Amino acid sequence: MLSSSYPASRRAARQAWGQTLGEIIRKIRVNDGRPLEEITPLAALMVPEWKDIEAGQIPDTWEQVCLMAVALRLGRSWMALLGKLYAGAWEK
């Protein structure tokens, strides 16, 4: 019984992580004030990809999150915090 419910709970957790991470990234970006067209190339993303992440899609890799943090001028402490909060997000 546990094994059949685990994948559903993992999917729900990934969805919650994605939504929360997307909200955090969006708020930081809006406060930053620069347009997406300026920020996205710094993270090696296209504007639609960035918008998908802000809408709740989990970035493909942790490296993408790091590039987004650099593009948003976030320090290492932010990256460490995000890593701690979302460590399980890339487990499938």
Backbone torsions as a table, in degrees:
resi	resn	phi	psi	omega
1	MET	NA	-43.0	179.9
2	LEU	-61.2	-42.6	-176.9
3	SER	-65.5	-32.4	179.9
4	SER	-75.4	-27.4	179.7
5	SER	-89.1	-20.6	-177.2
6	TYR	-60.4	-48.4	-180.0
7	PRO	-58.6	-38.0	178.9
8	ALA	-65.4	-40.6	179.5
9	SER	-69.6	-33.8	177.1
10	ARG	-66.0	-41.7	177.8
11	ARG	-63.4	-42.2	179.2
12	ALA	-63.8	-40.2	178.4
13	ALA	-64.7	-44.1	178.3
14	ARG	-61.3	-39.9	179.3
15	GLN	-65.0	-43.5	179.0
16	ALA	-64.7	-42.6	177.4
17	TRP	-60.0	-45.9	-178.5
18	GLY	-60.7	-44.7	-179.4
19	GLN	-65.1	-43.7	-179.1
20	THR	-67.5	-45.8	178.5
21	LEU	-60.8	-43.2	178.7
22	GLY	-60.6	-41.7	178.5
23	GLU	-64.1	-41.9	179.7
24	ILE	-62.9	-47.0	-178.8
25	ILE	-62.8	-43.0	179.9
26	ARG	-62.1	-46.2	-179.4
27	LYS	-61.6	-42.7	179.3
28	ILE	-65.0	-43.1	-179.7
29	ARG	-62.7	-45.0	-179.8
30	VAL	-62.0	-43.1	178.6
31	ASN	-66.2	-29.7	178.6
32	ASP	-64.9	-37.2	174.7
33	GLY	87.3	-8.8	179.0
34	ARG	-83.8	148.4	179.3
35	PRO	-70.8	153.2	178.0
36	LEU	-54.4	-37.0	-178.1
37	GLU	-62.0	-24.6	177.5
38	GLU	-86.4	-36.8	-174.1
39	ILE	-81.6	-42.2	-171.4
40	THR	-59.1	-40.3	178.6
41	PRO	-62.5	-29.4	178.6
42	LEU	-66.3	-22.9	178.8
43	ALA	-103.8	8.9	-178.9
44	ALA	58.5	37.7	179.3
45	LEU	-125.0	158.7	170.7
46	MET	-92.8	159.0	-179.5
47	VAL	-54.7	-46.1	179.7
48	PRO	-61.6	-34.6	178.3
49	GLU	-65.9	-43.0	178.6
50	TRP	-62.1	-44.7	179.7
51	LYS	-62.2	-37.5	177.1
52	ASP	-61.4	-41.0	179.3
53	ILE	-67.1	-42.7	176.7
54	GLU	-62.8	-27.1	179.2
55	ALA	-84.2	-3.1	174.5
56	GLY	120.2	-0.9	177.8
57	GLN	-76.6	131.2	177.3
58	ILE	-68.7	130.2	175.3
59	PRO	-56.4	151.1	-176.5
60	ASP	-60.9	-37.3	-175.9
61	THR	-139.3	161.6	174.3
62	TRP	-63.9	-33.1	178.8
63	GLU	-59.8	-36.6	176.7
64	GLN	-62.3	-41.7	178.2
65	VAL	-61.9	-42.7	179.2
66	CYS	-62.1	-42.6	178.0
67	LEU	-64.6	-37.7	177.5
68	MET	-65.4	-40.7	178.8
69	ALA	-62.6	-41.9	177.5
70	VAL	-64.7	-43.3	179.4
71	ALA	-60.5	-32.6	179.8
72	LEU	-89.2	3.8	178.7
73	ARG	63.2	35.9	177.7
74	LEU	-87.1	145.2	179.9
75	GLY	-80.9	175.9	-179.6
76	ARG	-62.2	-30.2	-179.6
77	SER	-64.6	-36.9	176.3
78	TRP	-65.1	-43.0	-179.1
79	MET	-64.3	-39.3	177.7
80	ALA	-64.4	-42.6	178.6
81	LEU	-62.1	-47.2	178.8
82	LEU	-61.6	-39.9	178.2
83	GLY	-62.2	-40.4	178.7
84	LYS	-68.4	-43.7	-177.4
85	LEU	-69.4	-35.2	-171.4
86	TYR	-116.4	25.0	-176.0
87	ALA	-56.7	-34.9	-178.0
88	GLY	-87.6	-1.6	-173.4
89	ALA	-65.2	-25.6	-176.9
90	TRP	-97.6	1.4	174.1
91	GLU	-79.0	133.8	-179.3
92	LYS	-114.9	NA	NA
